[in-house]
Each structure stands twice: as C-alpha cells, then as structure tokens.
C-alpha cells in the first residue's frame, strides 16, 4: 500500500480472509476505504467463467464517453444516463444481457454466487435492486486492458432522485478478478471526493478527469490477483492502470446499503 505525504488511519485497506458484517459496517461508516478478500471464489469457478467469456463477443462502453476503450460483457447503467435520468432503453439492454449470460452455459450464475457469498456476511441480506418494480441488471464483466481514467461513481450525485426503489445511505463497488496481468492493472484510490471545482479538470465529454484533480491527495494502489474480491467506496476518486500482456477481466457490480439495512446490487 502506498500513500501521499500524510497518513490517515481511516483511509486504509483491510485484508481479510472473508467479508464480515463488521468490515462492511466500517466501510459504510468511513472507518476504512476498501476491504480485500483473497480466494473469495474458487479458482475453478474463476477459470470456468473466464473460459466462457474468452469465447464470447464483448461490446464497448460508449466510445465518446469512455476513452481509452473499455470492453464489457453485460450492461452498465452508466451508459444509459442522460442529464441525470436513466433512459428506458436500459431495460431492453438488460434483457439482452441476461440472454447473453445464459448463452455462456455456465453451471451457475457467477453474480448470484458472489451475492450469496456476500449475503453470508450480512444479516440484512443481499439482492439485486429494483427500479419501478423491475429488477436491475446483475452486473458486468469488464476488460479494461488500457485502464480506466481517474473518476468516481456515486448514484446519488449522478442520477436525479433515487436510482433504486429503496433509498441508499452508502455505496460500494464490488470486483471479482478472473484474469490479471503480471505488469500493470493496478487499482488506485485517492482520498478525494467530488467537489464543484473539479469540473474544470473533467476531460470534455468524458466520464474521467485529468489526474491533476487528485494531485497531492493521499492514495493507495492495489495489485489484483485471480479469485480476489475487492469492495471499496467508489465515491473516492479511483483509476485503473493500463495492463501489459494478459487480459484484465473482472466481474463487477455496484452495491448500495439501504436505509433499512439491505445490500442491493446493480450493474
């Protein structure tokens, strides 16, 4: 773990053998910034899912908004936002994505397996969230070989009103790594949340910002491993460094903590 010139005990990464309710509570309360669990899923499950995805055709996120190119299998709601509103074409894309995932002919749904493992640690339960009574997408497989720019994810700030039927009091990002490069592919997280002045450093028409926006901020860098799960607060600015050689493929979904104590996921 690396950091800037100052140390902050609340901006830390916790390595654990499993997720626990206490660790998730700490993440929600800001007593840590990320929780990392090695071997969260069996290597056999990761390899089987990876083989199926390697034979599948990936789409891209919107090329004007997301550059360098990030490949995806599945649907991310961020591609279906216009002026702070989720557009209705998201639902048809979700239906197509469900059909595509079923077409992989996996013995089990990897997103459901991840939710079940998280649910074992959380008494309030974990399920896919809904909007207008309709279930959101379960998640997306992302191949970010060229990396992600510095950005943040915050449903409360990016969407007008509540994105889900249930109000959220905290948001996390979940990643399960299926394939990682030997060189590159690190996740970097900064202790910096969006401020209005940051917009001056947003790359035009992009989801991302110039790295100048986090200049001088405390940060940590994480090198992923196959089978590892990472749960972190994506409202902190974060980025992924470019990979070399091996494809960097991860399953991902957003996780929201509701005002009634449930964990809801969406893609």
C-alpha positions in Angstrom: 0.0 0.0 0.0 1.3 3.4 -0.8 0.2 6.9 0.3 1.0 10.5 0.0 2.9 12.6 2.5 0.2 12.3 5.2 -1.2 9.2 6.8 -4.9 8.7 7.6 -5.9 5.6 9.6 -9.4 5.8 8.2 -8.2 5.7 4.6 -6.9 2.2 4.7 -7.2 -1.2 3.0 -8.2 -4.1 5.2 -7.0 -7.6 4.0 -9.3 -10.3 5.4 -9.9 -14.0 4.8 -13.6 -13.2 4.4 -16.1 -10.3 4.4 -17.8 -9.7 7.7 -20.7 -7.5 8.8 -18.2 -5.5 10.9 -16.0 -4.8 7.9 -18.9 -3.8 5.7 -20.1 -1.5 8.5 -16.6 0.0 8.8 -16.6 0.6 5.1 -20.0 2.3 5.2 -19.0 4.4 8.2 -15.8 5.6 6.6 -13.5 3.7 9.1 -11.7 2.1 6.1 -11.7 2.7 2.4 -11.5 -0.8 1.0 -11.8 -4.5 2.0 -9.9 -7.1 0.1 -10.5 -10.9 0.3 -8.1 -13.3 -1.4 -9.6 -16.5 -2.8 -13.1 -15.2 -2.5 -14.2 -17.6 -5.2 -12.7 -20.9 -6.0 -10.1 -20.8 -8.8 -12.1 -23.5 -10.7 -15.1 -21.2 -10.8 -13.0 -18.2 -12.0 -11.3 -20.3 -14.7 -14.5 -21.7 -15.9 -16.2 -18.3 -16.1 -13.1 -16.8 -17.8 -13.0 -19.6 -20.5 -16.6 -18.9 -21.3 -16.0 -15.1 -21.5 -12.9 -15.5 -23.6 -15.1 -17.2 -26.2 -17.8 -14.5 -26.1 -18.1 -11.3 -28.0 -17.6 -8.2 -25.9 -19.2 -4.8 -26.5 -17.7 -1.5 -25.5 -18.8 1.3 -23.3 -19.8 4.4 -25.2 -16.7 5.3 -27.1 -17.1 9.0 -26.9 -17.6 9.0 -23.1 -15.2 6.2 -22.3 -11.7 6.5 -23.8 -9.4 4.6 -23.8 -11.8 1.8 -24.8 -13.1 -0.5 -22.1 -14.7 -3.8 -23.2 -17.7 -5.2 -21.5 -20.0 -8.3 -21.5 -23.2 -7.2 -19.9 -24.8 -3.9 -19.1 -23.7 -0.9 -17.0 -26.3 1.6 -16.1 -23.8 4.4 -16.6 -24.2 4.0 -20.4 -27.9 4.7 -20.0 -27.9 8.0 -18.2 -28.9 11.3 -19.9 -29.0 14.6 -17.9 -29.2 12.7 -14.6 -32.0 10.4 -15.7 -31.8 6.6 -16.5 -33.2 6.2 -20.0 -35.7 3.4 -20.7 -33.5 1.7 -23.3 -31.6 0.3 -20.3 -34.3 -2.3 -19.8 -34.0 -3.8 -23.3 -30.3 -3.9 -22.9 -30.7 -5.8 -19.6 -32.9 -8.4 -21.2 -30.4 -8.9 -24.0 -27.5 -9.2 -21.4 -29.4 -11.8 -19.4 -29.9 -13.9 -22.6 -26.2 -13.5 -23.4 -25.1 -14.6 -20.0 -27.4 -17.7 -20.2 -25.9 -18.4 -23.5 -22.5 -19.0 -21.9 -24.0 -22.2 -20.5 -22.2 -21.9 -17.1 -23.3 -24.4 -14.4 -24.0 -21.5 -12.0 -24.6 -17.7 -12.2 -21.3 -16.1 -11.1 -23.1 -12.9 -10.0 -25.5 -15.0 -7.9 -22.6 -16.8 -6.4 -20.9 -13.6 -5.4 -24.1 -12.2 -3.9 -24.6 -15.4 -1.9 -21.1 -15.2 -0.5 -21.7 -11.6 0.5 -25.0 -12.4 2.0 -23.4 -14.9 4.3 -21.6 -11.9 5.9 -24.6 -9.5 6.0 -27.6 -10.1 8.2 -29.8 -7.7 6.2 -29.4 -9.8 3.1 -28.1 -9.1 -0.4 -30.2 -9.0 -3.6 -30.4 -7.3 -6.9 -32.0 -3.9 -6.6 -35.1 -2.7 -8.5 -36.4 0.4 -10.1 -40.1 0.9 -10.7 -40.5 -2.7 -9.5 -38.2 -4.0 -12.2 -35.0 -5.8 -11.4 -31.8 -4.1 -12.4 -29.0 -5.8 -14.2 -26.9 -8.2 -12.1 -23.5 -6.9 -13.1 -21.0 -6.7 -15.9 -17.7 -8.4 -16.9 -15.2 -5.6 -17.8 -12.0 -5.8 -19.7 -10.0 -2.7 -19.0 -6.7 -3.5 -20.6 -6.0 0.1 -21.3 -7.1 1.2 -17.9 -9.8 3.5 -16.5 -9.2 7.2 -16.2 -9.5 9.0 -12.8 -13.2 9.1 -11.9 -15.8 8.5 -9.2 -19.1 6.6 -9.0 -21.9 8.0 -7.0 -25.5 7.1 -7.9 -26.8 9.8 -5.5 -24.9 12.5 -7.4 -25.1 11.2 -10.9 -28.9 10.4 -11.0 -31.8 12.6 -10.1 -33.7 11.3 -7.1 -33.2 7.7 -6.2 -31.8 5.3 -8.8 -33.4 2.3 -7.0 -36.7 1.9 -5.3 -35.0 1.8 -1.9 -33.1 4.9 -0.7 -29.4 4.4 -0.3 -27.2 5.6 2.5 -23.9 4.3 1.2 -22.5 2.9 -2.0 -19.7 0.4 -2.7 -18.1 -1.1 -5.8 -17.5 -4.9 -5.9 -15.0 -6.5 -8.2 -14.0 -10.2 -8.6 -10.9 -10.7 -10.7 -10.9 -13.5 -13.2 -7.7 -12.7 -15.2 -4.9 -10.2 -14.2 -1.7 -9.1 -15.9 1.7 -9.6 -14.5 2.5 -6.0 -15.2 0.1 -3.2 -14.8 -3.7 -3.4 -14.0 -3.4 -1.8 -10.5 -6.4 -0.1 -8.9 -5.5 3.3 -7.5 -7.8 5.1 -5.0 -7.4 8.6 -3.7 -8.9 10.2 -0.6 -10.8 12.8 -2.7 -14.5 13.1 -3.4 -16.1 15.2 -6.0 -16.2 19.0 -5.5 -17.7 21.5 -7.9 -14.3 23.0 -8.7 -13.3 19.5 -10.1 -15.4 20.1 -13.2 -12.7 22.4 -14.5 -10.5 19.3 -14.8 -13.0 17.0 -16.3 -12.0 15.7 -19.7 -14.5 17.1 -22.3 -17.4 14.7 -22.9 -15.8 12.1 -20.7 -16.6 10.2 -17.5 -13.0 10.9 -16.4 -10.8 13.7 -15.1 -7.3 14.9 -15.6 -5.1 13.3 -12.9 -4.3 16.8 -11.8 -7.6 16.7 -9.9 -6.1 14.4 -7.3 -2.6 15.9 -7.2 -1.3 15.8 -3.6 -4.1 13.6 -2.3 -3.4 10.5 -0.2 -3.8 7.3 -2.2 -3.2 3.6 -2.2 -2.5 1.2 -5.1 -3.7 -2.4 -5.2 -2.4 -5.2 -7.4 -5.2 -7.7 -8.0 -4.9 -11.4 -8.0 -7.2 -14.1 -9.6 -10.1 -15.1 -7.3 -9.7 -12.0 -5.2 -12.7 -9.8 -4.3 -12.4 -6.1 -3.7 -15.1 -4.0 -2.0 -14.4 -0.3 -1.8 -16.1 3.1 -1.7 -16.2 4.4 -5.3 -17.2 7.9 -4.3 -13.5 8.3 -3.7 -11.8 9.1 -7.0 -10.2 6.0 -8.5 -8.5 4.7 -11.6 -7.1 1.5 -13.2 -3.6 1.5 -14.7 -3.0 0.0 -18.2 -2.2 -3.7 -18.4 0.5 -5.4 -20.3 0.3 -8.9 -21.9 -2.5 -10.8 -20.1 -6.1 -9.6 -20.4 -7.5 -7.9 -17.2 -11.1 -9.2 -16.8 -13.2 -8.7 -13.7 -16.8 -9.2 -12.7 -18.2 -6.1 -11.2 -21.4 -4.5 -9.8 -22.4 -1.7 -7.6 -23.6 -2.3 -4.0 -25.8 0.0 -2.1 -26.7 0.0 1.6 -30.3 1.0 2.1 -31.9 2.9 4.9 -33.4 -0.4 6.1 -30.1 -2.3 6.2 -30.3 -4.3 3.0 -27.4 -4.5 0.5 -28.7 -4.0 -3.1 -26.7 -4.7 -6.2 -26.9 -3.4 -9.8 -25.0 -3.3 -13.0 
